[in-house]
Amino acid sequence: MDEQKLLERITIDPKIYGGKPIIRGRRLAVEHVLGMLAAGDHTTDLLDAYPWLEPADIQACLVYARRLVAHERVEPLFMESGA
């Protein structure tokens, strides 16, 4: 499935979680899925916890996050000198 089709799975509803990105209009935020993956949960753990969730939903969350990060620029707080 191409990225644009995957991103169609990510929706925003101002009535759900204050308009944070969610999966297919359900009450599961993209940040929650990413947090579970970052904590070491496997995709099978997520699929077991949310029976309606599909593997493509998880992939859509990763694509969404990558696209957001691709547009960020992080400035260092300090620069080390060559002492």
PDB file of N, CA, C and O in Angstrom, chain B, residues numbered from 101:
ATOM      1  N   MET B 101       0.858  -1.173   0.000  1.00  0.00           N
ATOM      2  CA  MET B 101       0.000   0.000   0.000  1.00  0.00           C
ATOM      3  C   MET B 101       0.907   1.240   0.000  1.00  0.00           C
ATOM      4  O   MET B 101       1.871   1.303   0.763  1.00  0.00           O
ATOM      5  N   ASP B 102       0.600   2.218  -0.848  1.00  0.00           N
ATOM      6  CA  ASP B 102       1.460   3.396  -0.917  1.00  0.00           C
ATOM      7  C   ASP B 102       1.203   4.323   0.276  1.00  0.00           C
ATOM      8  O   ASP B 102       0.182   4.213   0.956  1.00  0.00           O
ATOM      9  N   GLU B 103       2.138   5.226   0.512  1.00  0.00           N
ATOM     10  CA  GLU B 103       2.085   6.079   1.694  1.00  0.00           C
ATOM     11  C   GLU B 103       0.825   6.936   1.744  1.00  0.00           C
ATOM     12  O   GLU B 103       0.236   7.105   2.812  1.00  0.00           O
ATOM     13  N   GLN B 104       0.412   7.472   0.620  1.00  0.00           N
ATOM     14  CA  GLN B 104      -0.767   8.333   0.622  1.00  0.00           C
ATOM     15  C   GLN B 104      -2.011   7.547   1.051  1.00  0.00           C
ATOM     16  O   GLN B 104      -2.849   8.054   1.797  1.00  0.00           O
ATOM     17  N   LYS B 105      -2.119   6.326   0.578  1.00  0.00           N
ATOM     18  CA  LYS B 105      -3.251   5.480   0.966  1.00  0.00           C
ATOM     19  C   LYS B 105      -3.178   5.153   2.461  1.00  0.00           C
ATOM     20  O   LYS B 105      -4.201   5.140   3.146  1.00  0.00           O
ATOM     21  N   LEU B 106      -1.983   4.892   2.958  1.00  0.00           N
ATOM     22  CA  LEU B 106      -1.820   4.621   4.385  1.00  0.00           C
ATOM     23  C   LEU B 106      -2.232   5.832   5.214  1.00  0.00           C
ATOM     24  O   LEU B 106      -2.902   5.691   6.237  1.00  0.00           O
ATOM     25  N   LEU B 107      -1.830   7.020   4.770  1.00  0.00           N
ATOM     26  CA  LEU B 107      -2.128   8.236   5.538  1.00  0.00           C
ATOM     27  C   LEU B 107      -3.620   8.540   5.593  1.00  0.00           C
ATOM     28  O   LEU B 107      -4.063   9.290   6.463  1.00  0.00           O
ATOM     29  N   GLU B 108      -4.389   7.981   4.693  1.00  0.00           N
ATOM     30  CA  GLU B 108      -5.840   8.163   4.744  1.00  0.00           C
ATOM     31  C   GLU B 108      -6.436   7.482   5.975  1.00  0.00           C
ATOM     32  O   GLU B 108      -7.567   7.779   6.361  1.00  0.00           O
ATOM     33  N   ARG B 109      -5.691   6.581   6.584  1.00  0.00           N
ATOM     34  CA  ARG B 109      -6.139   5.905   7.796  1.00  0.00           C
ATOM     35  C   ARG B 109      -6.004   6.802   9.028  1.00  0.00           C
ATOM     36  O   ARG B 109      -6.621   6.539  10.060  1.00  0.00           O
ATOM     37  N   ILE B 110      -5.208   7.844   8.920  1.00  0.00           N
ATOM     38  CA  ILE B 110      -5.003   8.775  10.028  1.00  0.00           C
ATOM     39  C   ILE B 110      -5.985   9.930   9.852  1.00  0.00           C
ATOM     40  O   ILE B 110      -5.984  10.618   8.832  1.00  0.00           O
ATOM     41  N   THR B 111      -6.818  10.126  10.866  1.00  0.00           N
ATOM     42  CA  THR B 111      -7.829  11.174  10.789  1.00  0.00           C
ATOM     43  C   THR B 111      -7.717  12.102  11.988  1.00  0.00           C
ATOM     44  O   THR B 111      -7.057  11.801  12.982  1.00  0.00           O
ATOM     45  N   ILE B 112      -8.377  13.226  11.858  1.00  0.00           N
ATOM     46  CA  ILE B 112      -8.412  14.192  12.954  1.00  0.00           C
ATOM     47  C   ILE B 112      -9.867  14.583  13.167  1.00  0.00           C
ATOM     48  O   ILE B 112     -10.558  14.996  12.236  1.00  0.00           O
ATOM     49  N   ASP B 113     -10.316  14.447  14.396  1.00  0.00           N
ATOM     50  CA  ASP B 113     -11.676  14.812  14.768  1.00  0.00           C
ATOM     51  C   ASP B 113     -11.563  15.698  16.003  1.00  0.00           C
ATOM     52  O   ASP B 113     -11.130  15.232  17.057  1.00  0.00           O
ATOM     53  N   PRO B 114     -11.946  16.973  15.890  1.00  0.00           N
ATOM     54  CA  PRO B 114     -11.817  17.888  17.029  1.00  0.00           C
ATOM     55  C   PRO B 114     -12.532  17.391  18.289  1.00  0.00           C
ATOM     56  O   PRO B 114     -12.212  17.840  19.390  1.00  0.00           O
ATOM     57  N   LYS B 115     -13.494  16.472  18.146  1.00  0.00           N
ATOM     58  CA  LYS B 115     -14.234  15.953  19.303  1.00  0.00           C
ATOM     59  C   LYS B 115     -13.527  14.781  19.976  1.00  0.00           C
ATOM     60  O   LYS B 115     -13.938  14.345  21.051  1.00  0.00           O
ATOM     61  N   ILE B 116     -12.483  14.276  19.362  1.00  0.00           N
ATOM     62  CA  ILE B 116     -11.762  13.134  19.930  1.00  0.00           C
ATOM     63  C   ILE B 116     -10.334  13.565  20.247  1.00  0.00           C
ATOM     64  O   ILE B 116      -9.586  13.983  19.362  1.00  0.00           O
ATOM     65  N   TYR B 117      -9.972  13.457  21.513  1.00  0.00           N
ATOM     66  CA  TYR B 117      -8.625  13.803  21.985  1.00  0.00           C
ATOM     67  C   TYR B 117      -8.186  15.195  21.557  1.00  0.00           C
ATOM     68  O   TYR B 117      -7.012  15.419  21.263  1.00  0.00           O
ATOM     69  N   GLY B 118      -9.122  16.121  21.522  1.00  0.00           N
ATOM     70  CA  GLY B 118      -8.777  17.508  21.219  1.00  0.00           C
ATOM     71  C   GLY B 118      -8.220  17.714  19.825  1.00  0.00           C
ATOM     72  O   GLY B 118      -7.492  18.676  19.580  1.00  0.00           O
ATOM     73  N   GLY B 119      -8.553  16.829  18.921  1.00  0.00           N
ATOM     74  CA  GLY B 119      -8.094  16.990  17.545  1.00  0.00           C
ATOM     75  C   GLY B 119      -6.743  16.361  17.253  1.00  0.00           C
ATOM     76  O   GLY B 119      -6.152  16.627  16.206  1.00  0.00           O
ATOM     77  N   LYS B 120      -6.242  15.529  18.165  1.00  0.00           N
ATOM     78  CA  LYS B 120      -4.981  14.826  17.885  1.00  0.00           C
ATOM     79  C   LYS B 120      -5.225  13.781  16.803  1.00  0.00           C
ATOM     80  O   LYS B 120      -6.344  13.291  16.655  1.00  0.00           O
ATOM     81  N   PRO B 121      -4.194  13.440  16.051  1.00  0.00           N
ATOM     82  CA  PRO B 121      -4.340  12.413  15.012  1.00  0.00           C
ATOM     83  C   PRO B 121      -4.737  11.070  15.626  1.00  0.00           C
ATOM     84  O   PRO B 121      -4.143  10.618  16.605  1.00  0.00           O
ATOM     85  N   ILE B 122      -5.742  10.450  15.036  1.00  0.00           N
ATOM     86  CA  ILE B 122      -6.251   9.168  15.510  1.00  0.00           C
ATOM     87  C   ILE B 122      -6.335   8.192  14.336  1.00  0.00           C
ATOM     88  O   ILE B 122      -6.157   8.576  13.180  1.00  0.00           O
ATOM     89  N   ILE B 123      -6.603   6.955  14.646  1.00  0.00           N
ATOM     90  CA  ILE B 123      -6.662   5.921  13.611  1.00  0.00           C
ATOM     91  C   ILE B 123      -8.111   5.668  13.209  1.00  0.00           C
ATOM     92  O   ILE B 123      -8.935   5.248  14.022  1.00  0.00           O
ATOM     93  N   ARG B 124      -8.398   5.929  11.951  1.00  0.00           N
ATOM     94  CA  ARG B 124      -9.687   5.648  11.328  1.00  0.00           C
ATOM     95  C   ARG B 124     -10.885   6.107  12.158  1.00  0.00           C
ATOM     96  O   ARG B 124     -11.894   5.407  12.246  1.00  0.00           O
ATOM     97  N   GLY B 125     -10.765   7.286  12.763  1.00  0.00           N
ATOM     98  CA  GLY B 125     -11.882   7.846  13.504  1.00  0.00           C
ATOM     99  C   GLY B 125     -12.159   7.185  14.843  1.00  0.00           C
ATOM    100  O   GLY B 125     -13.131   7.530  15.515  1.00  0.00           O
ATOM    101  N   ARG B 126     -11.325   6.249  15.234  1.00  0.00           N
ATOM    102  CA  ARG B 126     -11.498   5.528  16.500  1.00  0.00           C
ATOM    103  C   ARG B 126     -10.797   6.278  17.625  1.00  0.00           C
ATOM    104  O   ARG B 126     -10.030   7.208  17.377  1.00  0.00           O
ATOM    105  N   ARG B 127     -11.054   5.884  18.819  1.00  0.00           N
ATOM    106  CA  ARG B 127     -10.437   6.516  19.979  1.00  0.00           C
ATOM    107  C   ARG B 127      -9.086   5.869  20.303  1.00  0.00           C
ATOM    108  O   ARG B 127      -8.861   5.381  21.411  1.00  0.00           O
ATOM    109  N   LEU B 128      -8.215   5.879  19.330  1.00  0.00           N
ATOM    110  CA  LEU B 128      -6.849   5.409  19.510  1.00  0.00           C
ATOM    111  C   LEU B 128      -5.945   6.402  18.804  1.00  0.00           C
ATOM    112  O   LEU B 128      -5.937   6.499  17.577  1.00  0.00           O
ATOM    113  N   ALA B 129      -5.184   7.138  19.603  1.00  0.00           N
ATOM    114  CA  ALA B 129      -4.322   8.185  19.063  1.00  0.00           C
ATOM    115  C   ALA B 129      -3.054   7.589  18.462  1.00  0.00           C
ATOM    116  O   ALA B 129      -2.530   6.581  18.936  1.00  0.00           O
ATOM    117  N   VAL B 130      -2.583   8.233  17.418  1.00  0.00           N
ATOM    118  CA  VAL B 130      -1.325   7.836  16.783  1.00  0.00           C
ATOM    119  C   VAL B 130      -0.207   7.834  17.824  1.00  0.00           C
ATOM    120  O   VAL B 130       0.619   6.922  17.844  1.00  0.00           O
ATOM    121  N   GLU B 131      -0.177   8.840  18.680  1.00  0.00           N
ATOM    122  CA  GLU B 131       0.894   8.925  19.681  1.00  0.00           C
ATOM    123  C   GLU B 131       0.859   7.730  20.635  1.00  0.00           C
ATOM    124  O   GLU B 131       1.903   7.311  21.134  1.00  0.00           O
ATOM    125  N   HIS B 132      -0.321   7.183  20.892  1.00  0.00           N
ATOM    126  CA  HIS B 132      -0.425   6.016  21.772  1.00  0.00           C
ATOM    127  C   HIS B 132       0.213   4.796  21.107  1.00  0.00           C
ATOM    128  O   HIS B 132       0.952   4.047  21.745  1.00  0.00           O
ATOM    129  N   VAL B 133      -0.075   4.609  19.848  1.00  0.00           N
ATOM    130  CA  VAL B 133       0.516   3.485  19.105  1.00  0.00           C
ATOM    131  C   VAL B 133       2.033   3.637  19.064  1.00  0.00           C
ATOM    132  O   VAL B 133       2.762   2.675  19.307  1.00  0.00           O
ATOM    133  N   LEU B 134       2.505   4.830  18.762  1.00  0.00           N
ATOM    134  CA  LEU B 134       3.952   5.061  18.713  1.00  0.00           C
ATOM    135  C   LEU B 134       4.589   4.857  20.083  1.00  0.00           C
ATOM    136  O   LEU B 134       5.691   4.319  20.188  1.00  0.00           O
ATOM    137  N   GLY B 135       3.898   5.284  21.121  1.00  0.00           N
ATOM    138  CA  GLY B 135       4.406   5.095  22.481  1.00  0.00           C
ATOM    139  C   GLY B 135       4.520   3.630  22.847  1.00  0.00           C
ATOM    140  O   GLY B 135       5.494   3.218  23.477  1.00  0.00           O
ATOM    141  N   MET B 136       3.532   2.840  22.456  1.00  0.00           N
ATOM    142  CA  MET B 136       3.588   1.407  22.735  1.00  0.00           C
ATOM    143  C   MET B 136       4.751   0.750  21.995  1.00  0.00           C
ATOM    144  O   MET B 136       5.459  -0.088  22.554  1.00  0.00           O
ATOM    145  N   LEU B 137       4.941   1.137  20.734  1.00  0.00           N
ATOM    146  CA  LEU B 137       6.064   0.585  19.974  1.00  0.00           C
ATOM    147  C   LEU B 137       7.388   1.012  20.587  1.00  0.00           C
ATOM    148  O   LEU B 137       8.313   0.207  20.689  1.00  0.00           O
ATOM    149  N   ALA B 138       7.486   2.275  20.997  1.00  0.00           N
ATOM    150  CA  ALA B 138       8.718   2.781  21.606  1.00  0.00           C
ATOM    151  C   ALA B 138       9.014   2.087  22.933  1.00  0.00           C
ATOM    152  O   ALA B 138      10.173   1.945  23.322  1.00  0.00           O
ATOM    153  N   ALA B 139       7.961   1.658  23.623  1.00  0.00           N
ATOM    154  CA  ALA B 139       8.136   0.965  24.902  1.00  0.00           C
ATOM    155  C   ALA B 139       8.533  -0.498  24.722  1.00  0.00           C
ATOM    156  O   ALA B 139       8.800  -1.208  25.692  1.00  0.00           O
ATOM    157  N   GLY B 140       8.568  -0.933  23.467  1.00  0.00           N
ATOM    158  CA  GLY B 140       9.014  -2.297  23.207  1.00  0.00           C
ATOM    159  C   GLY B 140       7.903  -3.274  22.867  1.00  0.00           C
ATOM    160  O   GLY B 140       8.165  -4.452  22.626  1.00  0.00           O
ATOM    161  N   ASP B 141       6.668  -2.798  22.845  1.00  0.00           N
ATOM    162  CA  ASP B 141       5.581  -3.690  22.445  1.00  0.00           C
ATOM    163  C   ASP B 141       5.743  -4.059  20.975  1.00  0.00           C
ATOM    164  O   ASP B 141       6.210  -3.255  20.168  1.00  0.00           O
ATOM    165  N   HIS B 142       5.355  -5.269  20.644  1.00  0.00           N
ATOM    166  CA  HIS B 142       5.395  -5.724  19.260  1.00  0.00           C
ATOM    167  C   HIS B 142       4.058  -5.428  18.589  1.00  0.00           C
ATOM    168  O   HIS B 142       3.047  -5.207  19.255  1.00  0.00           O
ATOM    169  N   THR B 143       4.074  -5.427  17.278  1.00  0.00           N
ATOM    170  CA  THR B 143       2.825  -5.169  16.557  1.00  0.00           C
ATOM    171  C   THR B 143       1.757  -6.183  16.941  1.00  0.00           C
ATOM    172  O   THR B 143       0.572  -5.851  16.978  1.00  0.00           O
ATOM    173  N   THR B 144       2.163  -7.412  17.225  1.00  0.00           N
ATOM    174  CA  THR B 144       1.182  -8.424  17.623  1.00  0.00           C
ATOM    175  C   THR B 144       0.520  -8.049  18.954  1.00  0.00           C
ATOM    176  O   THR B 144      -0.652  -8.354  19.173  1.00  0.00           O
ATOM    177  N   ASP B 145       1.279  -7.381  19.848  1.00  0.00           N
ATOM    178  CA  ASP B 145       0.706  -6.928  21.113  1.00  0.00           C
ATOM    179  C   ASP B 145      -0.395  -5.906  20.859  1.00  0.00           C
ATOM    180  O   ASP B 145      -1.459  -5.959  21.476  1.00  0.00           O
ATOM    181  N   LEU B 146      -0.134  -4.988  19.958  1.00  0.00           N
ATOM    182  CA  LEU B 146      -1.125  -3.964  19.629  1.00  0.00           C
ATOM    183  C   LEU B 146      -2.348  -4.584  18.963  1.00  0.00           C
ATOM    184  O   LEU B 146      -3.484  -4.225  19.274  1.00  0.00           O
ATOM    185  N   LEU B 147      -2.109  -5.505  18.054  1.00  0.00           N
ATOM    186  CA  LEU B 147      -3.221  -6.154  17.346  1.00  0.00           C
ATOM    187  C   LEU B 147      -4.075  -6.988  18.303  1.00  0.00           C
ATOM    188  O   LEU B 147      -5.288  -7.098  18.123  1.00  0.00           O
ATOM    189  N   ASP B 148      -3.442  -7.569  19.314  1.00  0.00           N
ATOM    190  CA  ASP B 148      -4.186  -8.327  20.322  1.00  0.00           C
ATOM    191  C   ASP B 148      -4.984  -7.389  21.231  1.00  0.00           C
ATOM    192  O   ASP B 148      -6.118  -7.691  21.603  1.00  0.00           O
ATOM    193  N   ALA B 149      -4.385  -6.253  21.584  1.00  0.00           N
ATOM    194  CA  ALA B 149      -5.031  -5.303  22.494  1.00  0.00           C
ATOM    195  C   ALA B 149      -6.204  -4.581  21.833  1.00  0.00           C
ATOM    196  O   ALA B 149      -7.169  -4.216  22.504  1.00  0.00           O
ATOM    197  N   TYR B 150      -6.120  -4.378  20.542  1.00  0.00           N
ATOM    198  CA  TYR B 150      -7.156  -3.669  19.785  1.00  0.00           C
ATOM    199  C   TYR B 150      -7.565  -4.549  18.599  1.00  0.00           C
ATOM    200  O   TYR B 150      -6.988  -4.426  17.518  1.00  0.00           O
ATOM    201  N   PRO B 151      -8.535  -5.419  18.781  1.00  0.00           N
ATOM    202  CA  PRO B 151      -8.906  -6.384  17.732  1.00  0.00           C
ATOM    203  C   PRO B 151      -9.311  -5.752  16.403  1.00  0.00           C
ATOM    204  O   PRO B 151      -9.187  -6.393  15.359  1.00  0.00           O
ATOM    205  N   TRP B 152      -9.781  -4.537  16.418  1.00  0.00           N
ATOM    206  CA  TRP B 152     -10.186  -3.858  15.182  1.00  0.00           C
ATOM    207  C   TRP B 152      -8.986  -3.269  14.431  1.00  0.00           C
ATOM    208  O   TRP B 152      -9.097  -2.928  13.253  1.00  0.00           O
ATOM    209  N   LEU B 153      -7.842  -3.149  15.112  1.00  0.00           N
ATOM    210  CA  LEU B 153      -6.642  -2.567  14.522  1.00  0.00           C
ATOM    211  C   LEU B 153      -6.077  -3.497  13.452  1.00  0.00           C
ATOM    212  O   LEU B 153      -6.086  -4.718  13.612  1.00  0.00           O
ATOM    213  N   GLU B 154      -5.593  -2.921  12.376  1.00  0.00           N
ATOM    214  CA  GLU B 154      -5.007  -3.692  11.284  1.00  0.00           C
ATOM    215  C   GLU B 154      -3.518  -3.348  11.154  1.00  0.00           C
ATOM    216  O   GLU B 154      -3.108  -2.243  11.510  1.00  0.00           O
ATOM    217  N   PRO B 155      -2.713  -4.280  10.648  1.00  0.00           N
ATOM    218  CA  PRO B 155      -1.293  -3.989  10.468  1.00  0.00           C
ATOM    219  C   PRO B 155      -1.044  -2.693   9.678  1.00  0.00           C
ATOM    220  O   PRO B 155      -0.101  -1.960   9.974  1.00  0.00           O
ATOM    221  N   ALA B 156      -1.875  -2.419   8.694  1.00  0.00           N
ATOM    222  CA  ALA B 156      -1.706  -1.192   7.903  1.00  0.00           C
ATOM    223  C   ALA B 156      -1.929   0.054   8.746  1.00  0.00           C
ATOM    224  O   ALA B 156      -1.378   1.109   8.433  1.00  0.00           O
ATOM    225  N   ASP B 157      -2.729  -0.042   9.815  1.00  0.00           N
ATOM    226  CA  ASP B 157      -2.921   1.100  10.715  1.00  0.00           C
ATOM    227  C   ASP B 157      -1.624   1.439  11.438  1.00  0.00           C
ATOM    228  O   ASP B 157      -1.268   2.608  11.590  1.00  0.00           O
ATOM    229  N   ILE B 158      -0.935   0.412  11.873  1.00  0.00           N
ATOM    230  CA  ILE B 158       0.345   0.616  12.563  1.00  0.00           C
ATOM    231  C   ILE B 158       1.365   1.197  11.592  1.00  0.00           C
ATOM    232  O   ILE B 158       2.108   2.116  11.936  1.00  0.00           O
ATOM    233  N   GLN B 159       1.396   0.668  10.404  1.00  0.00           N
ATOM    234  CA  GLN B 159       2.298   1.194   9.379  1.00  0.00           C
ATOM    235  C   GLN B 159       1.963   2.653   9.077  1.00  0.00           C
ATOM    236  O   GLN B 159       2.865   3.463   8.862  1.00  0.00           O
ATOM    237  N   ALA B 160       0.684   2.989   9.061  1.00  0.00           N
ATOM    238  CA  ALA B 160       0.264   4.371   8.808  1.00  0.00           C
ATOM    239  C   ALA B 160       0.782   5.300   9.898  1.00  0.00           C
ATOM    240  O   ALA B 160       1.190   6.425   9.609  1.00  0.00           O
ATOM    241  N   CYS B 161       0.772   4.845  11.137  1.00  0.00           N
ATOM    242  CA  CYS B 161       1.303   5.656  12.246  1.00  0.00           C
ATOM    243  C   CYS B 161       2.791   5.943  12.040  1.00  0.00           C
ATOM    244  O   CYS B 161       3.253   7.058  12.280  1.00  0.00           O
ATOM    245  N   LEU B 162       3.525   4.944  11.601  1.00  0.00           N
ATOM    246  CA  LEU B 162       4.960   5.124  11.367  1.00  0.00           C
ATOM    247  C   LEU B 162       5.218   6.078  10.205  1.00  0.00           C
ATOM    248  O   LEU B 162       6.123   6.910  10.274  1.00  0.00           O
ATOM    249  N   VAL B 163       4.445   5.966   9.161  1.00  0.00           N
ATOM    250  CA  VAL B 163       4.577   6.868   8.019  1.00  0.00           C
ATOM    251  C   VAL B 163       4.254   8.297   8.452  1.00  0.00           C
ATOM    252  O   VAL B 163       4.963   9.238   8.095  1.00  0.00           O
ATOM    253  N   TYR B 164       3.194   8.447   9.214  1.00  0.00           N
ATOM    254  CA  TYR B 164       2.784   9.768   9.707  1.00  0.00           C
ATOM    255  C   TYR B 164       3.911  10.401  10.532  1.00  0.00           C
ATOM    256  O   TYR B 164       4.248  11.570  10.343  1.00  0.00           O
ATOM    257  N   ALA B 165       4.485   9.620  11.443  1.00  0.00           N
ATOM    258  CA  ALA B 165       5.575  10.122  12.289  1.00  0.00           C
ATOM    259  C   ALA B 165       6.802  10.484  11.454  1.00  0.00           C
ATOM    260  O   ALA B 165       7.434  11.512  11.691  1.00  0.00           O
ATOM    261  N   ARG B 166       7.134   9.649  10.488  1.00  0.00           N
ATOM    262  CA  ARG B 166       8.294   9.934   9.648  1.00  0.00           C
ATOM    263  C   ARG B 166       8.097  11.231   8.885  1.00  0.00           C
ATOM    264  O   ARG B 166       9.020  12.038   8.773  1.00  0.00           O
ATOM    265  N   ARG B 167       6.902  11.431   8.365  1.00  0.00           N
ATOM    266  CA  ARG B 167       6.635  12.665   7.612  1.00  0.00           C
ATOM    267  C   ARG B 167       6.728  13.896   8.507  1.00  0.00           C
ATOM    268  O   ARG B 167       7.226  14.938   8.080  1.00  0.00           O
ATOM    269  N   LEU B 168       6.256  13.783   9.740  1.00  0.00           N
ATOM    270  CA  LEU B 168       6.368  14.918  10.659  1.00  0.00           C
ATOM    271  C   LEU B 168       7.825  15.234  10.978  1.00  0.00           C
ATOM    272  O   LEU B 168       8.240  16.393  10.954  1.00  0.00           O
ATOM    273  N   VAL B 169       8.585  14.205  11.272  1.00  0.00           N
ATOM    274  CA  VAL B 169       9.990  14.396  11.627  1.00  0.00           C
ATOM    275  C   VAL B 169      10.790  14.905  10.436  1.00  0.00           C
ATOM    276  O   VAL B 169      11.747  15.658  10.621  1.00  0.00           O
ATOM    277  N   ALA B 170      10.431  14.523   9.250  1.00  0.00           N
ATOM    278  CA  ALA B 170      11.155  14.951   8.054  1.00  0.00           C
ATOM    279  C   ALA B 170      11.084  16.462   7.870  1.00  0.00           C
ATOM    280  O   ALA B 170      11.942  17.043   7.206  1.00  0.00           O
ATOM    281  N   HIS B 171      10.079  17.101   8.446  1.00  0.00           N
ATOM    282  CA  HIS B 171       9.920  18.550   8.296  1.00  0.00           C
ATOM    283  C   HIS B 171      10.446  19.328   9.496  1.00  0.00           C
ATOM    284  O   HIS B 171      10.343  20.554   9.539  1.00  0.00           O
ATOM    285  N   GLU B 172      11.009  18.618  10.471  1.00  0.00           N
ATOM    286  CA  GLU B 172      11.544  19.280  11.659  1.00  0.00           C
ATOM    287  C   GLU B 172      13.002  19.622  11.468  1.00  0.00           C
ATOM    288  O   GLU B 172      13.732  18.976  10.715  1.00  0.00           O
ATOM    289  N   ARG B 173      13.396  20.653  12.172  1.00  0.00           N
ATOM    290  CA  ARG B 173      14.812  20.991  12.245  1.00  0.00           C
ATOM    291  C   ARG B 173      15.138  21.168  13.711  1.00  0.00           C
ATOM    292  O   ARG B 173      14.526  21.988  14.395  1.00  0.00           O
ATOM    293  N   VAL B 174      16.088  20.410  14.189  1.00  0.00           N
ATOM    294  CA  VAL B 174      16.464  20.461  15.591  1.00  0.00           C
ATOM    295  C   VAL B 174      17.758  21.247  15.716  1.00  0.00           C
ATOM    296  O   VAL B 174      18.763  20.917  15.085  1.00  0.00           O
ATOM    297  N   GLU B 175      17.724  22.277  16.527  1.00  0.00           N
ATOM    298  CA  GLU B 175      18.903  23.105  16.768  1.00  0.00           C
ATOM    299  C   GLU B 175      19.583  22.625  18.045  1.00  0.00           C
ATOM    300  O   GLU B 175      18.911  22.397  19.051  1.00  0.00           O
ATOM    301  N   PRO B 176      20.894  22.470  18.021  1.00  0.00           N
ATOM    302  CA  PRO B 176      21.590  22.058  19.250  1.00  0.00           C
ATOM    303  C   PRO B 176      21.505  23.167  20.299  1.00  0.00           C
ATOM    304  O   PRO B 176      21.501  24.355  19.974  1.00  0.00           O
ATOM    305  N   LEU B 177      21.439  22.750  21.560  1.00  0.00           N
ATOM    306  CA  LEU B 177      21.390  23.733  22.635  1.00  0.00           C
ATOM    307  C   LEU B 177      22.754  24.377  22.860  1.00  0.00           C
ATOM    308  O   LEU B 177      22.838  25.531  23.283  1.00  0.00           O
ATOM    309  N   PHE B 178      23.804  23.645  22.581  1.00  0.00           N
ATOM    310  CA  PHE B 178      25.145  24.201  22.717  1.00  0.00           C
ATOM    311  C   PHE B 178      26.064  23.508  21.740  1.00  0.00           C
ATOM    312  O   PHE B 178      25.783  22.402  21.280  1.00  0.00           O
ATOM    313  N   MET B 179      27.153  24.159  21.430  1.00  0.00           N
ATOM    314  CA  MET B 179      28.135  23.587  20.524  1.00  0.00           C
ATOM    315  C   MET B 179      29.413  23.342  21.324  1.00  0.00           C
ATOM    316  O   MET B 179      29.878  24.218  22.054  1.00  0.00           O
ATOM    317  N   GLU B 180      29.964  22.162  21.181  1.00  0.00           N
ATOM    318  CA  GLU B 180      31.237  21.875  21.854  1.00  0.00           C
ATOM    319  C   GLU B 180      32.375  22.535  21.094  1.00  0.00           C
ATOM    320  O   GLU B 180      32.417  22.530  19.864  1.00  0.00           O
ATOM    321  N   SER B 181      33.288  23.096  21.856  1.00  0.00           N
ATOM    322  CA  SER B 181      34.461  23.670  21.210  1.00  0.00           C
ATOM    323  C   SER B 181      35.544  22.601  21.096  1.00  0.00           C
ATOM    324  O   SER B 181      35.561  21.637  21.860  1.00  0.00           O
ATOM    325  N   GLY B 182      36.410  22.776  20.172  1.00  0.00           N
ATOM    326  CA  GLY B 182      37.476  21.794  19.947  1.00  0.00           C
ATOM    327  C   GLY B 182      38.626  21.975  20.919  1.00  0.00           C
ATOM    328  O   GLY B 182      39.751  22.235  20.493  1.00  0.00           O
ATOM    329  N   ALA B 183      38.377  21.848  22.193  1.00  0.00           N
ATOM    330  CA  ALA B 183      39.382  22.093  23.227  1.00  0.00           C
ATOM    331  C   ALA B 183      40.458  21.073  23.249  1.00  0.00           C
ATOM    332  O   ALA B 183      41.371  21.156  24.070  1.00  0.00           O
TER     333      ALA B 183
END
